[in-house]
Every structure is written in structure tokens, then in C-alpha cells.
Amino acid sequence: MKNFNTLNVSINRPKGKYILPLLKGLSYTLRQLFTKPITIEYPEQKREVSKRWRGLHRLKTNDKGDLKCVACGLCVTICPPDAIKVVPYEDEGGRRYPKEFIIDEIRCIFCGFCAEACPMDAIELTKVYDYVDYNRNDFIFDISKLKTPEKFIFKGK
């Protein structure tokens, strides 16, 4: 067995190759130190969200004010966390509509599958992203809450 001291091991470390990256990093830090911080005074100022943002749900209505939803159940079927519950009802004229339409916004993962699966384009995800409350039951949205999700935008104290 050879002794470690007798092995001719040379470690090739380039000299001076660490100084340039260090100076670049320090220069970036100093530049950021003297720039004005980007601060949004929330809730007075709101951040603009992307066009593809998926926030609270809305049930769309037609020109008469009736729900577009025909309670087909496709949104319930495709919802991964089972956050949607629909109870269909059919009147004497054969028109179907939801007797109950409930979305548990806490369970929802805001994937948008429900809006994509809807054949009537009756459900959409809005840009409302700052809904806050103290009670879990207030995050369960029924038809009346789903018609106007903009009412739940956080406005401060």
C-alpha cells in the first residue's frame, strides 16, 4: 500500500478565475442597493394580474339574467379535488338548471378544468385573487355568491 505523501497528486486550480465573478456579483449588489425599491401599497394599489390568471369562479348569465348552466355535471366530473357540487333540476317545460351549485374555494386548486369542460360556457375564473375571510364556511360559494364574485375583493379594514 502506498503512502499518500508519496503519491504525486497535483491539483490544478486556476489562479485569478474567482476574482472576476466576485466583482461582478458585488457590482450587481451595489447597483441594486442604490435603486428605488418597487413597492406596491396594498390594498390601495393592486398588482395587475395576467390575462390567464385564474381567480374566484363566476357563473355566467344570459341576456335575460338566467344562468347559462344546464347542470350537465361535466364540471363536477372533471374537477380533480371534488370541489364542485351540482344538484340538477328540470322544470315542466324540460329546461334543466342547477337547483344547487356549490364550489368549495378552499378545496379548489384553480386549474380551470371546470371552465374548459363546460359546453355552455357557463363558468369562468375571474381575476379576483384576494378574497379573505375568518370563517371556512364563507369560502363555500353558492349560486348567489358565484354570480357576483367581484363583491368579495379585499378592500382593507
C-alpha positions as CSV (number, residue, x, y, z in Angstrom):
1,M,0.0,0.0,0.0
2,K,1.3,3.4,-1.0
3,N,1.6,6.2,1.3
4,F,-0.4,9.3,0.4
5,N,2.6,11.5,0.7
6,T,4.4,9.6,-1.9
7,L,1.7,10.0,-4.5
8,N,2.3,12.7,-7.0
9,V,-1.0,14.4,-6.9
10,S,-1.3,17.8,-8.4
11,I,-4.5,19.9,-8.1
12,N,-4.9,22.3,-11.0
13,R,-6.6,25.3,-9.6
14,P,-6.7,28.3,-12.0
15,K,-5.5,31.4,-10.3
16,G,-7.4,34.6,-10.7
17,K,-10.6,33.0,-12.1
18,Y,-12.5,33.7,-8.9
19,I,-11.9,37.4,-8.7
20,L,-13.9,38.4,-11.8
21,P,-17.2,36.7,-10.8
22,L,-16.9,38.0,-7.3
23,L,-16.5,41.6,-8.6
24,K,-19.5,41.1,-10.9
25,G,-21.6,40.0,-8.0
26,L,-20.5,42.8,-5.9
27,S,-21.2,45.4,-8.6
28,Y,-24.7,44.0,-9.1
29,T,-25.4,44.2,-5.3
30,L,-24.2,47.8,-5.2
31,R,-26.3,48.7,-8.2
32,Q,-29.4,47.2,-6.5
33,L,-28.5,49.0,-3.2
34,F,-28.9,52.4,-4.8
35,T,-32.1,51.8,-6.9
36,K,-35.6,52.8,-5.8
37,P,-37.4,49.8,-4.4
38,I,-40.5,48.5,-6.2
39,T,-43.2,48.6,-3.6
40,I,-47.0,48.3,-4.0
41,E,-49.1,49.9,-1.3
42,Y,-51.6,47.1,-0.9
43,P,-54.6,47.3,-0.7
44,E,-54.8,50.8,-2.0
45,Q,-52.8,49.8,-5.1
46,K,-53.4,46.4,-6.7
47,R,-51.0,44.4,-8.8
48,E,-52.1,43.8,-12.3
49,V,-52.6,40.1,-13.0
50,S,-52.0,38.2,-16.2
51,K,-54.8,37.6,-18.8
52,R,-54.5,33.9,-18.0
53,W,-55.0,34.4,-14.2
54,R,-57.5,32.1,-12.6
55,G,-59.2,33.5,-9.5
56,L,-62.6,33.1,-8.0
57,H,-65.3,31.4,-10.1
58,R,-68.3,33.1,-11.8
59,L,-71.4,31.6,-13.1
60,K,-72.4,33.5,-16.3
61,T,-75.9,34.5,-17.1
62,N,-77.6,35.1,-20.4
63,D,-79.3,38.4,-21.5
64,K,-82.5,37.6,-19.5
65,G,-80.5,37.1,-16.3
66,D,-80.9,33.3,-16.3
67,L,-77.9,31.1,-15.6
68,K,-76.3,29.6,-18.7
69,C,-75.6,26.4,-16.7
70,V,-77.7,23.4,-17.7
71,A,-76.5,21.2,-14.8
72,C,-74.9,18.7,-17.1
73,G,-72.3,17.7,-14.4
74,L,-69.2,17.8,-16.6
75,C,-67.5,20.3,-14.3
76,V,-68.2,18.0,-11.3
77,T,-66.8,15.1,-13.2
78,I,-63.6,16.8,-14.3
79,C,-62.8,18.6,-11.0
80,P,-59.6,16.9,-9.6
81,P,-60.2,17.8,-5.9
82,D,-64.0,17.3,-6.0
83,A,-64.6,21.0,-5.1
84,I,-67.9,21.3,-7.1
85,K,-71.3,20.0,-6.2
86,V,-74.3,20.4,-8.6
87,V,-77.8,19.3,-7.9
88,P,-79.8,19.4,-11.2
89,Y,-83.5,20.3,-11.5
90,E,-85.8,20.1,-14.5
91,D,-88.9,22.1,-14.8
92,E,-92.2,21.2,-16.5
93,G,-91.0,22.7,-19.8
94,G,-88.0,20.4,-19.9
95,R,-85.5,23.1,-19.1
96,R,-82.6,22.0,-16.9
97,Y,-80.9,24.2,-14.5
98,P,-78.9,23.8,-11.2
99,K,-81.0,23.8,-8.1
100,E,-77.8,24.0,-6.2
101,F,-74.3,24.9,-7.5
102,I,-71.7,24.9,-4.8
103,I,-67.9,25.4,-5.1
104,D,-65.7,25.0,-2.1
105,E,-63.0,27.6,-2.9
106,I,-60.7,26.2,-0.2
107,R,-60.6,22.8,-1.9
108,C,-60.3,24.2,-5.4
109,I,-56.9,24.2,-7.0
110,F,-57.9,26.8,-9.6
111,C,-56.8,24.6,-12.5
112,G,-59.6,25.9,-14.8
113,F,-60.7,22.4,-16.0
114,C,-64.3,23.2,-15.0
115,A,-64.4,26.3,-17.3
116,E,-62.8,24.3,-20.2
117,A,-65.2,21.3,-19.8
118,C,-68.4,23.4,-19.7
119,P,-70.2,23.0,-23.0
120,M,-72.4,26.1,-22.3
121,D,-69.5,28.4,-21.4
122,A,-71.4,29.0,-18.1
123,I,-68.5,29.1,-15.7
124,E,-65.3,31.2,-15.8
125,L,-62.5,32.1,-13.5
126,T,-62.2,35.8,-12.7
127,K,-59.2,37.9,-11.8
128,V,-60.3,38.1,-8.1
129,Y,-57.3,36.9,-6.2
130,D,-57.5,38.5,-2.8
131,Y,-60.6,37.0,-1.1
132,V,-60.0,36.8,2.6
133,D,-62.2,35.8,5.5
134,Y,-62.1,34.4,9.0
135,N,-64.6,31.6,8.7
136,R,-64.2,28.5,6.5
137,N,-67.9,28.4,5.7
138,D,-67.5,31.8,3.9
139,F,-65.3,30.1,1.3
140,I,-68.2,27.8,0.2
141,F,-69.7,29.7,-2.7
142,D,-73.3,29.0,-3.7
143,I,-75.2,30.4,-6.8
144,S,-75.8,33.8,-5.3
145,K,-72.1,34.3,-4.5
146,L,-71.0,32.8,-7.8
147,K,-73.0,35.4,-9.8
148,T,-71.0,38.3,-8.4
149,P,-67.5,37.4,-7.2
150,E,-66.3,41.0,-7.5
151,K,-68.2,41.8,-4.3
152,F,-65.5,39.8,-2.4
153,I,-62.5,41.8,-3.5
154,F,-60.5,42.8,-0.4
155,K,-60.8,46.5,0.3
156,G,-58.8,46.7,3.5
157,K,-60.0,47.3,7.1
